[in-house]
Amino acid sequence: MEGLVNSVKSAALGVGEFFTPVLKESKFKELGVLTPEEFVIAGDHLVHHCPTWSWAKASDSAKVKPHLPEDKQFLITKNVPCYRRCRQLEYDSTQEKILGQEDLDGFEGDGEGWVDTHHFAPEGVIQKVSEMRLDAPEAAAPASSADDDDDEDAPAMDMEDFVDDGRLEEEDPNALVVVKQAEASGGGESTVVQTRTYDLHITYDKYYQVPRLWLVGYNEQRKHLSVKEMYEDFSADHANKTITMETHPHLNCPPMASVHPCRHAEVMKRLIEQLAESGRELGVHQYLLIFLKFVQAVIPTIEYDYTRSIQL
């Protein structure tokens, strides 16, 4: 039902965008919106400071927006890593335990105790560190013999003799043996972290007159993630609300996840006002750098470059 509602909204906004005139006069400071020319300026600034981003063309002439340069229809960055799912960042008070003084062996504290945040967490959630011992088991120790002492006094073997004797072709007991993942895990669940990657696109939304972020995810085999799998990488507060599956305005492809732009201008306007109160000014060319910082709250585990410092 929710998907149907989103589809209807998307179609209505498409009609609205068609009839919305192109913004010609800058209203960046007043409303926090951009003209297409300002979007290109901000995009050029982003590409210059973050080379992982680049401009892209539409997939065909029917997808070209006339209010944007043909070679600068939208911005794209590829293969952005996503190592964790959003649920791994969630706070769970049921896993906590207050450790009293009696639980802290050999520690002299102030008597108030400590909070173990993952005391009751399942074993699979916490990485286990194997015990390291300096004293190797006797069974693993190499057998010593009198021949070892004799070998130390013997002259070094000539390499040509070594090759002629065929020893070079013998199996080296210290050689690396590659074990298949299934064999190494004994058929159980693999402990290797499965890294997902995302391609991120930024388009200009003519109706809302602001940038709009699009995402498409892949697994380690570069196969498309399902909608359900991608939603695991979106903040639970925004999935199916702020983020919906929409038709990309410049590409002929299946629906992509998109961060809805209805509040982008409001957030930017508030930021501009706060900076103005402290005597600072935000330039229109810095729009996308700021945009990528505040939209990161929606996709906290997708590690694109949002750390670029901004001089105000």
N, C-alpha and C positions, 0 to 999 in steps of 0.2 A: 504493500500500500504506500509506504514511504517513497519507494522508488518511483511509483506512478505520479505522486505529488511532485517530486523533483523533476520528472520529465515534463509535466505540465508547466511548471515554473520556468524551466529552461526554454520551452517553446514560446512562452509569453515574453520572456526577456529578449529572445531572438527577434520577435516582432517589434518590441520596443526599441531595440538597438537599430533596427532598420530605419525607423522613423525619427530617431534621435539625430539632430544635426551635429556635425563635427564641431567640437569646441575650438574656436579660433583665438579667443582672447584669454590670456593667462589668468586663472583664478586660484593659483597655487596657494598663495598666502591667505586668501579669504576663505576658501573651501577645502583646501588640501587635495585638489584634483589636478590633472595634467592635460595639456593639449597634446596631440600626436607629436608635434615638434619637440615638446619638452620631454616626452617619453623617449624619443630618439636621443636627446642630449643626455638623459639619465642613463640610457643603455650604453652609450659610448663611454661614459665615465665608468660604468661597471666593468665593461670589457677591458678597459685600460688598466684598472686596478686589480681586477680578478681575471687573469687570462684563461681560467677554466671555463668562463662564459664566452659565448660567441653569438653573432647574429646569424639568423637562418632565413631561408626563403620559404614561401608557401609551396605546398606539394604540386599544385597546378595553378593555372591562370584564374580558374574560377574561385580559388581560395585567397587570392591577393586582395588586400584591403587598399583601396586607392588613396586613403589618407595617410598611408605609411610608405616609405621608400620600398621598392620592390625587393631589394637585397637586405632589408632590415624589417622584416615582418614580425619576427619575434626572437627572443633570446633563448639559448639552450645551453645546458651543461650536462654531460653524460657520465655514467659510471660512478655516481656518488655513493659511497658505501653506507650501509645500514647494518650495524653489527648486532643490535639488540631489538627486542620487541618492546613496545611501550609498557606492557604489563610488568616488565622487569623493573621499571622505574617507580611503580606504584608503591605507596606506603601501606603497610599492613600491620596494624597494632597488635594483632593476635600472635605475631611472631616474636613479640618482645618479652623480655623477662628482666625484672629488677634483681640485680645481683647484690646480695648483702655482703657484709665484711667476711662472713664465713665462707663465701663462695670464691673469694679472691685469694688464692693460695700465695703466701709469701709477700702480699702487698699490704703496705701500711698506708691507708688513705685517711680521709677525714671522717670516715664512719657513715657517710651518706649513701654509699653504694653506687652502682653503675647500671646503665641500661644496655643489655645485649640485644641489639635490634633484630638479629636473625637467629635467636636461640631456638625457636621452634620451626625454623624454615626446613623444608624438605632437603634431603641430602643433595639432590641433583642441582639445587639452586646455588649452593656454596661450593666453590672450588676447593678440593681437598689437596693438601700438600703432602706428598709422600715423605716418609721418614728417611733421613739421610744418616748413614752410619759410617764412621771412620774405620771401625773394626769389621772387615769383611768376614763372612762366614768361612769356617775352615774348609767346607766342602768346595767352596769356590776358589780357594787359594791354589795356585799352580804347584804341582808336585816338584819338590827339589831333589836333585840327585848330584852325585859326584861329577857327572858329566858336565853339569853347568859350570863348575869351577874349571874344568879342563877347557871348555869352550872359550872362557875368558882369556886363557893363556895362549890359545891357538892363533896362528896368523889369520888375518882377514882373507876371505875367499875372493878371488878375482872375479869380476862381473862376467867376463867371457866364459869362464868355467861354469858359472851359475846358469847362464843361458844354455850352454852346451849340454848340461845335465838335465835339462828340461824342467828345472824347478820354477822357471817363470810361468809355466803353464799349469802348475799345480794350483788347486783351489786354496785361496788365502782364507784361513779361519777368521781373520779379522776384517774381512771384506763386508761392506754394508749390504744387508739383505733386505730388499724391499718387500714388505708384507702388505697384502691387500687389506683395505680398511675393514672389510667384513671379517677376515680371519683374525685381525688384531683385536677386534672388539668381541670376538667369540660369539658373533651372531647377535650381540646385544645392541643397545642404542649407542650410537657414536657420540663421543664427547667433543668432537671437532665442531667449532663454532661455524655455523652455516651463514656466510655473509651474503646478504642481498645487496643489490645495487639499484639505483634509481636514476632516470633521466628527468631533469627538471626543465620546464619551459616557462617563460614569462611573456605573456601577451598583453596587448593594450585593449582594455574593455571600453568600447565606444559608448555604451549606455551609462556605466558608472564613472567613466573618464579617469580610470586608475589602472595600475598594473594588475594582472591576474596570474596566479601561479598554477601550473599544471604538473602532474606527476604520473609516471608509469614505472612500475617495478619489475625486477627480474630476479630469478633465483641464480644459484651458482652456475647452472648450465645455460644461462642467458635465456631461459624460458620465461614467458610472461607470468607474473603472479596473478592469482585470481583476485577478485574484488575483496573477498573475505580475508585473504592473506595480506593484501595491502592495508586493510583497515587495522591489522595488528600493529602497523607502524605509524598509525595516526593517533593523536591524543583522544582518549575516550570521550572527553568533553566536546570534541569537535567532529568526530566521525558521524556520518549521516546527517550532520547539521550544517556545520561550516564547510565540510568537505563532502562533495557529492560527485557522482559520475556524470560527465557532460561531454558534448561533442566538441572536439578541438576546432577552433575557428580557421586554422590555416592548414590542417592536415586531413587527408582521407585515411582515417584509422578508427579502430574501435573506441568507444567512449573512454575518456581518461579521467582520473581523479583530479578534482580542481578545488582550490580554496576559494570559496565564494567571496567576491569583492565588495559586498554591500556595506561593510563597515571600514574599509581601508581609508577612505577620505576622512571619516570622522576621527580615526586614530591619528592620522597625519596632521589634521587641523589642530587637534589638542596638543600635539607635540610642538608644533610651530608656535602656538600661543604660550606654552610653558617656557620655551627658549626666549621668546620675545620679552617675557617678564623679567628674565635675568640678563637682558641686554645682548643676547646672542641671536644669530640669524641662521636659518637652515636654507641652503641653496637648492634650487630645483634639480641641479645635477646630482645631488646626494640622495635623491628620493629612493632609488632602488637599493642602495646600501642600507638605508633605514628600514625599508620594506622587508628585506631579507632577515633583518634582525627580529622584528616583531612577529613575523609569520613563523619563525622557528619554534614558537610555543605550540604550534599546531602539529609540527612534525619533529619532535625533539630528538629522535634517534637517527634521523637522516643527516649525515654529517657534511653538508655543503659548507662553503666558506662564508660564514656570517660574522667572522671575528674581525674583519677589517676595521681599523680605527678610523674615526671620522673627526676631522678638524672643524670645529664650530667657531 
